[in-house]
Amino acid sequence: MAGDLKQHLTPELFKFMVDRSIPFKKTESLDFGNAISIVLFGGSQEPQDSESQGIRERAWPVLKALSQYGLDQVPDMMEFLPPPEDPDFPSQALGLQLVLDQAPRDLLEGIHNRWTFDYFGDIALRFARQLQALPPHLNPAAWARWRDSVSLDYFIFVRLWFGAPLVHHEATPDEAVAFTEETRRLVEQTLGTRDPHRDQPEKRWDLHGFPRMLTEKGPSSPCGAAEGAFWIACLLDVHRPPLDRFGRYPYRNGFLGRVDTPEEEAWMEKAPMFAVDPDVRRRIRDDVEAGRWTPLDEGTE
């Protein structure tokens, strides 16, 4: 099976994932109102059908192959990258991180959402931690490894995607906040401004802040790099309050076969965008209780 992964985990796939996830010129200044809309909320000038087909053709074979290993047998993802010293390592590492963290979110639906959160999320986190454990001068998420080839505007999105697996996993709220804080400090120091959210704990640590900010759909245009970066940082930080309160993300319960507590049910009433189809929820619960996984090529009819 490792041979199948070698065949599909290629520099071309990694470049495709980066270009798809940060669809801007690397050195241009961005209107972050428009850029955030495109990157996080589906705003795009590209035909969605062809874009979806492109990622399915390229990434589906990877997800299918990885799903057949089992978490304890998944190969070391570093094997599919050049050495950390290689100039191409940062961009290829980002592309691979996007395959593990974002491709499941783009491609898996219904009962298979369980794979996104309870399987690929663990693989993505394991890989993210490997990258962060590298010496600082080899860390692919370090500004020093990108600043000669990209603008700070572009790099803000690089940091977003490198940090996403830490935010998405329920076990890493401290690591996620620390990673976001590094990005915030870089922007503050480079642009000579202070993130106003530092003085707005009622917004930054709002228990219902995540669904509220999703409803807002980003800052209005025109929006500069500082304001945009700080909005993204707040969006990432507001993932933490539900973990502090519930010890888990309530909106994942349906996709993980978990039963809501009464307090979680009350939270979900204020976040209707996370509702899970009752039949999907039942089938996932049945799988969890039976100790089985519905294979990726089954269960979606």
Secondary structure as GFF3:
##gff-version 3
##sequence-region A 1 301
A	DSSP	alpha_helix	2	8	.	.	.	ID=ss1
A	DSSP	alpha_helix	11	21	.	.	.	ID=ss2
A	DSSP	alpha_helix	32	41	.	.	.	ID=ss3
A	DSSP	alpha_helix	48	67	.	.	.	ID=ss4
A	DSSP	three_ten_helix	71	73	.	.	.	ID=ss5
A	DSSP	three_ten_helix	77	80	.	.	.	ID=ss6
A	DSSP	alpha_helix	89	101	.	.	.	ID=ss7
A	DSSP	alpha_helix	103	107	.	.	.	ID=ss8
A	DSSP	three_ten_helix	110	112	.	.	.	ID=ss9
A	DSSP	alpha_helix	113	115	.	.	.	ID=ss10
A	DSSP	pi_helix	116	120	.	.	.	ID=ss11
A	DSSP	alpha_helix	121	132	.	.	.	ID=ss12
A	DSSP	three_ten_helix	136	138	.	.	.	ID=ss13
A	DSSP	three_ten_helix	143	145	.	.	.	ID=ss14
A	DSSP	alpha_helix	152	168	.	.	.	ID=ss15
A	DSSP	alpha_helix	173	191	.	.	.	ID=ss16
A	DSSP	three_ten_helix	196	199	.	.	.	ID=ss17
A	DSSP	alpha_helix	201	204	.	.	.	ID=ss18
A	DSSP	alpha_helix	209	216	.	.	.	ID=ss19
A	DSSP	alpha_helix	225	237	.	.	.	ID=ss20
A	DSSP	alpha_helix	240	246	.	.	.	ID=ss21
A	DSSP	three_ten_helix	250	256	.	.	.	ID=ss22
A	DSSP	alpha_helix	262	269	.	.	.	ID=ss23
A	DSSP	three_ten_helix	272	274	.	.	.	ID=ss24
A	DSSP	alpha_helix	278	290	.	.	.	ID=ss25
###
